[in-house]
Amino acid sequence: MVKNYQQKALNNQFKKTYALINQALLSTVGELGYIPQCYYQTNNIYVHDDAACTLLREKFFSKIKISRVCAGKAYADGCIPEYEGMDTVANANNPDAEVPEGYEDYGEYASRGCTFFRKEAILNDRTVYVATDGTIMFPYASTINILAVDVNGVKGPNKWGYDLFSFMLRFDGSKLYYGGEGCMHVEKGGVGTSTMILRLQKNEL
């Protein structure tokens, strides 16, 4: 369990980080002068152009003070703690779940379509960006359409729904923004990204 004072600190870090990534988006769009074709529409249709996505990722991270980038073996190279993945969280949350035919375990089934956020991929096959303030960020793939963020870096608890959240890049017809959540299972006792954003908007954090 996270104690009240620890939760307050994590809430403050969430607010700070959420403002940071959305400000980076705003600055990027302002510099480009247009909305790059690389986002999820509000109906979850994925709009994707390879060149636009590459440009958006590069510009986005140029707006954030980055101290270190680990491409690949991020855990072995010390950029990230040992995070769980969608597969291992699903297994832990559902120990008695029936395993569908053709899958090794329930977690493999529950993380289908989000394989890049399985534990093995996170530890060994993601590009991780560490900000100068310690915030850890890693996109789902080569784009920033889904972005995982550990709001307090290597400090604990390093759990999905506590200090580690996944954001989905959306366009509502007028602005580009990060909402929640893409490819994320919340660890027991945690809270989803969408709930955290809603609480923030209601001044409940």
N, C-alpha and C positions, 0 to 999 in steps of 0.2 A: 504493500500500500504506500501511496505517496502522501506524506504529511501535509497539513494545510499550508505551512509556510513554503514547503517545496513546491506545492501546486501553484501557489501564487507566483513564485519565481518562474515556473514553467509557463504560466499564462502570460506573464510579462514578456518572456522570450518569444512566445508565439506571436504576440502583437507586434513586437519589433521586427521579427522575421517576415511576417505577412506584409507589413508595410514596405520592407526592404525589397522583396521580390516584385511587388506590384509597382513600386517606384522605378525599379530597373526596367520593367516593361514600358512604363509611361515614357521614360527617358529614351528608350530605344525607338519607340514609335515616333516620338518627337524628332529624333535625329533623322530617321528614315523619311518621315513625311507621309507615310502610308502604313496600312495594316498588312504585314506579310501574310501570305496564304499558308498559314501553318497554325491550326487551332481546331478546337471542337466547337461546333455551333451549339446553341442551346438545346437543340434536339439530338445532340450527340453525334451528328454527322461529322466525320473527320475530314477536314480540308487540309490537303497536304501537297506541297510542292517542294521537291528536294532542295533546290537552290535557295528558296525562301526560308526553309527550315534551318539550313546551315547558316545563313546570314543572321537569322534571328538569334540562334544560339550564341554565335560569336559576339554579336552586339550586346546581348543580354549580359553575358559574363564579363564583358568589358566595363559594364557599369557597376560591377561589384568588386570590391577590393579582395582579390584572391591571393592567398599566400602560397598555396600548393595545389598541384593537380596530380592525381594518380590515375593513370590510364591502365586499367586491367587489374592487377593484383593489389587492390586498394587495402584489403585487410592485412595481407602479409607486409605491405609497405608502410603500414602504420597510419593510413589516412582515416580509417574507420574502425570502430570497435566491432565486435562480432554480432552484427545484427541478425535477427531472424528474417525469414522471407515469407512470402505469401503462403508457400507450401508448408513450412514448419509451423507457422502460426495457425493455419487451418487444422493441422494435425493435433496441435496442443489444445485448441478450442473444441475439437470434436473427436475425442479419443475413441468413442464408440460408433463413429459413423461408418456406414457400409461403404466399402470400396467398389466403385463401379467397375465393371469388366473392362479390361484393357489398361487399367492404371495400377501402378505399383502401390500407391497408398492414397488416402483421401486427399492429402495435401496436393499431390500431383494433379488430381482431378479438379480441386477447388481453385487451383492457380492456372488452369488452362487459359490460354489467351493472354496471360501476364507472365510468361516464362522468364522474362528478364528481371523480374522482381522476386524470383525464387532465391532462396538463401545462397545457393552455390553461385548463381550469377552475380548477386550483389557483392559477395566477398571477392570474387575472382574475375569478373567480366564487365564491370561498369567503369565509366570515367567519373571520378569523384573530384569535386571542387571544394577546397577548404578555404573559407574566408578568413581575413585577418582577425576577425573577432571570434573565430573558432567554429562558426556555423558550418555545417557540412551539407553539401548539396550533391545529388547525383540524378541526372536525367534517366528516364526509363530506357531510352535508346540513344540514337544520335541527335534527337531533337529534344526540345524542352517542353513538349506537349504534356508530358507527365513528369513531374519533378518531385523527388523525395527530398525532404529537408529535415535535418536534425537541428532543432532550434537552439540547443545548447552544446552542440558538438560532442566531444568524447565523454563529457560528464554524463553520469547516469541519469535516468535508468536505461536509456538507449532502447526504448520500446515503442512499437507502433501504437499511436494513440496516446502516448505520454509526452515524449519529446520528439518523436519521429513521425512525420506526417507526409502524405502524398497529395500533391496539388495537381489539378487539371487545368490546362490553358484553354480559356474559352473566349469567344467573341459573341457579344449580344446584339450585334448590328451597329453598335456605335463605339464600343470600347473593347480593348483586349484586357483580360484580367485573369488572375488565378482564383479558381474555386476549388471545391473538393468533390470527391477524391477519386483518384484513378489507381487501379491495381494496388489495393491496400486492404488487408484484413487487420482489424484492431486486436491487439493483445488483451487478454482478460483484464478488466478494470479500466481500460483505456477509453478514449473518446475519438470518434471519427472527425476528419478534417471539416466536413460540412457542418457538424455540430459546433465545433470550435469557432468557425467563421460566423455562424449565426449568433453565438454567445457574444462574440466580439462586436457584431453589429448592434446588439441589444445592450451593449455596455455591461455585460454580465461576467466578463473575465476579470 
